[in-house]
């Protein structure tokens, strides 16, 4: 199995239904080609680095998938090129180090996800301390 990553930008002028239908059509296309979808990252609306087709923003999607062979990728890219709803796309073959990096990132060991995991942990710890303090107050009240 070879791992790939497909990132594409959808025109932000479309309605939410059209945006989700566009993204799901490419996910369905991958599933028809017997690909295993590993992870889907919906980035949402982002500022573009430069104007593309008179647009300054776009809806970003990244789909990481595994495929037995990459023979269908040319056909997939042709479909993306012809689709007027897609502003830009990029398909990348991921090596074993890239796969490990993506897994570590999703597990919260590195990068932006690590900060989110640490923030979630800090919130849980604060809630646990607050609960412990309340329990301690209740125990003091029972002794008197």
N, C-alpha and C positions, 0 to 999 in steps of 0.2 A: 504494500500500500504506500502510495506517495501522498504527501500532504501538500495542500495548496491553500492560498488565501486570496479571496476575491474581495476587492474593495471597490465600491461604486458610489457615485454621487447622483442623487435624484433631484430633478428640478423642483424647487420649493414652491412654485406657483400651483402645483397640483393639490387636490384635496387630500385629506388624511386617508380616505378610502383608496384613492388612486395610488398613493405612496405605498401603503401596505400591500396592495394588490401587485404592484410592480416588484417589490422585494420578495413577496411570496411566490411570484411566478418564476423568479430565478432560483429560489430554494427548491421549488417543484422540479425545475429543469435539472438541477443537480441530482435530486432523488431519482429521477427517471434514468439518469446515466449510471445508476447503482453506486452513487457516492454516499459516504457516511458523513453527515454534517456534524462536525465536532463542536463548533461554537458559533453563535451569531451575536454580533455586537452592533446594536443600533445606536449610533453616536448622536443622532438627532440633527438639528439645524446648527450648522457651523459656518463661520465666515470663510470665504475662499481667499487664497493668497493673492489671486488676481482675477479679473473679470473673465468669465467663460460664458459665451452665448448671452451676453448682456445680463448676467446674473452675478451678484456679489456674495450670495449665500447658497447653500445646498444641504440636502439631507444625506448624511453619510451612513453607509452600511458596510460592515465587514463580515464575511462568511468564511470561516475556516472549515475545510472539508478534506476528507481522505478519499482517494480514488485508486482503483487497481492499476489504471493506466491513464495517461493524460491525453488520449487521442481525441476526446470530445472538446477540448479547450478551444481549439480554433473555431469550432462551430459556435461555442458559447460566446466567444469574443465577437464573432460576426453578428450574433443576435444583439449583443450589447451595443455594438456600433450602429446598428440600424434602428435601435429603439430611441425615439425622440425624447422620451421621459428621462433617459440617463444622460447626464452631462459629461461625466468622465468615468473611467473604470481602470483598474489595474489588477492583473492576475499574477501572482507570484508563487513559485515553487518554494516550499519551506524545507530546509534541511533538518536533521535531527536536533541541532542546537536551537533552531528557531522554534521547533515543536516544544522542546523543554522550556524555553524562555516563556512561551505563551502559557504553558501549564503552570509555571511558577507565578506568573503575573496574575492568572485567574485565582490561584490558591492564596494570593495576598502576600507572597514572599518578597515581591519587588514592585517598584513603581507606584503609580497612582492608586492602585488597588490596595497596596500596603498601607497607605495613609488612611484610606477608608476603613480598613480592618482595625487599625489602631484607634481610630475615632470611635468605632463601634465598641471596641473593648473598653475604652475609657468611659463611655456612657454606661455600659453594663456594670463596671466597677463602681461608678458613682451611685448607681441605683442600688447595688448591693450594700454599700456603706450606709446609705440612707435607710434602707430596710433594717439593717443591723442596729442602727441608732434608735429606730422606732421600737424594735423589739426590746432593746435595753431599757427604754423609758417605761414600757409596759411592765417589765419585770420589776422595776423599782417601785411602781405604783402598787403592785400586788403585795409587796413586803410590808408596807406601812399599814 
